[in-house]
Amino acid sequence: MNFELKPLSLVEAASEKCDVLLILLADGYKPAKDGFSAFVARAIKDGDAQTKAGKLLPLYKHPMTQATRVVLVGVGDGSAKQVRTGVIAAMASVKSETLKKLVLVFPNATTAPSVRSVVSALADASYSYNTTKSKAEESALRDVLLAASNASEVQATFERAVAVVDGVDLAKEWANRPANHATPTLLAKAAQGLAIKHSKITCEVLGPKEVAKLGMGAFMAVAQGSDEPLRFIVLKYSGAARSQAPTVLVGKGITFDSGGISIKPAAEMDEMKFDMSGAASVLGVFRTLATLKPAINVVGLIPSCENLLNGSAVKPGDVVTSMSGQTIEILNTDAEGRLVLCDALTYAERFKPHAVIDIATLTGACVVALGAVRSGLFSPDEALVKALSAAGDMAQDPCWHMPLDDEYGEGLKTSFADMANVAGRAGGAISAAKYLQRFTAKYPWAHLDIAGTAWKSGASKGATGRPVGMLVEYLLTPRAASLASK
């Protein structure tokens, strides 16, 4: 989709030839002195058009416009959240095979958060997955023009928003792919493709021999039940001096999770293709960085494998040795994400990072706790918590700070190893984070549990691309970077 931003008034936007013209009406709409603006004001005064978020007044071939269809769209107080509500409602009403060009206008001056919200909402409404379909059902919408009188003031935000939705789309693409079209090898090739296309990105892919040499016993234990070879993917974005410590993003890359010997129920097991959504989000972030070219350094680590069960699969009660040297009793083979992540977290030490953030569809317990609205945020570093929380709010990709009291780690004690990989059912998302915390003593660390936010089930089943928006906002906000480094 091609996005464009122009400094146009309402009457100027109405003169643009297009299939649909969306006019966003916020509370306190102030009409200009032209006839079309006066018409809109009269529609509001008569009650036919409303500014309440999501309320729509559709018009057909209005004589004062060059658009085939016009929709007056209520966006409430004009906040980013209510703008998104209005745009999503409008797109649901106009989406069709004939919609090729859309013009969206802010009749009065707009804000940076609203522009970001519009771009994100339009991209979400137009996204379609086609990779494994015999006949592509791609959206007809190709060109989107955003019109705002103060366009120059929001240009930078607009450009960042467009780059972010490109990254979100890449994350959706790889998370949505079936497991046989998104093996660890194919995921590694996708990462290498980013490095080939973008000069500031490099990619190294380690296979079973290299991983064994590193001593990643926990990662290897998960992978040994599958015929697909594991891949450990190392992406580097170099936008600053080598002396600048990087932020390290660690994405869980389980391309299919059967649960192993502790096998999952058959119902909805197909959704376990989404278990590499953390890895997909790392790819998405790197695509966005390649476009924006910020002066920062970022490392992406993706431990990728399948969690299946064959004669070689790890068994409940087995004890393995992690890269850190700590031993782990595997009481539940379906708690595999933390096993691959812990070795990646140890590997991250070599970069002397100023912060490490792991992203994982880690626990069903987090879904129970927070549903699909907020991702779980776990970190003992208050500055990092504040920075990520602020970034999530700004990107409309919110998280919620969860506790990490030492008592939550008591259930990981075992008589047969340094730790078990699971505790009891109560507080399961927290005990999983406490497990990961044992591998993060050498740097500021945060864990994002995206099990509830990475994808949707039901009729709208599919990946959301979260938390690409949050991570990009965090990385590009100087205040966040300085907070995290304290």
TACOR-V670160 format. One record per backbone hydrogen bond with DSSP energy under -1.0 kcal/mol. CO is the residue of the C=O (numbers start at 1). NH is the residue of the N-H. If there is no record, write none. Layout:
CO_NH, CO_NH
This chain:
2_144, 4_146, 6_8, 6_148, 9_13, 10_14, 13_16, 14_66, 18_68, 19_69, 20_103, 21_71, 22_105, 23_73, 25_75, 34_38, 35_39, 36_40, 37_41, 38_42, 39_43, 40_44, 41_45, 42_46, 43_48, 43_49, 51_76, 52_55, 55_74, 57_72, 59_70, 62_65, 68_61, 69_21, 70_59, 71_23, 72_57, 73_25, 74_54, 75_78, 76_27, 79_83, 80_84, 81_85, 82_86, 83_87, 84_88, 85_89, 86_90, 87_91, 88_92, 89_93, 90_94, 91_95, 96_99, 98_100, 100_142, 100_143, 101_19, 101_20, 102_145, 103_22, 104_147, 105_24, 111_115, 112_116, 113_117, 114_118, 115_119, 116_120, 117_121, 118_122, 119_123, 120_124, 121_125, 122_126, 123_127, 130_133, 142_2, 143_102, 144_4, 145_104, 146_6, 147_106, 148_151, 150_153, 154_158, 155_159, 156_160, 157_161, 158_162, 159_163, 160_164, 161_165, 162_166, 163_167, 164_168, 165_169, 166_170, 167_171, 168_172, 169_173, 170_174, 171_175, 172_176, 173_177, 178_181, 179_182, 183_187, 184_188, 185_189, 186_190, 187_191, 188_192, 189_193, 190_194, 191_195, 192_196, 193_197, 194_198, 198_201, 200_238, 202_236, 204_234, 206_232, 207_211, 208_212, 209_213, 210_214, 211_216, 215_217, 216_220, 217_221, 218_222, 219_223, 220_224, 223_226, 231_304, 232_206, 233_302, 234_204, 235_300, 236_202, 237_298, 241_244, 246_354, 247_299, 248_357, 249_301, 250_359, 252_279, 253_255, 253_305, 256_307, 258_264, 261_263, 266_269, 268_271, 269_272, 270_273, 271_274, 272_275, 274_277, 275_254, 276_280, 277_281, 278_282, 279_283, 280_284, 281_285, 282_286, 283_287, 284_288, 285_289, 286_290, 287_291, 288_292, 289_293, 294_296, 296_239, 297_247, 298_237, 299_249, 300_235, 301_251, 302_233, 303_253, 304_231, 305_255, 307_258, 310_313, 315_318, 318_330, 320_328, 322_325, 326_322, 328_320, 329_331, 329_421, 330_317, 332_335, 336_340, 337_341, 338_342, 340_344, 341_345, 342_346, 343_347, 344_348, 346_349, 347_350, 348_351, 349_352, 355_248, 356_446, 357_250, 358_448, 359_252, 360_362, 360_450, 364_368, 365_369, 366_370, 367_371, 370_373, 375_400, 376_449, 377_402, 378_447, 381_385, 382_386, 383_387, 384_388, 385_389, 386_390, 387_391, 388_392, 389_393, 390_394, 391_395, 392_397, 398_375, 400_377, 405_408, 406_409, 407_410, 409_412, 410_413, 412_420, 419_329, 425_428, 427_431, 428_432, 429_433, 430_434, 431_435, 432_436, 433_437, 435_438, 436_439, 437_440, 440_443, 444_356, 446_358, 447_378, 448_360, 449_376, 450_454, 454_464, 456_462, 458_461, 462_456, 465_468, 467_471, 468_472, 469_473, 470_474, 471_475, 472_476, 477_481, 478_482, 479_483, 480_484, 481_485, 483_486
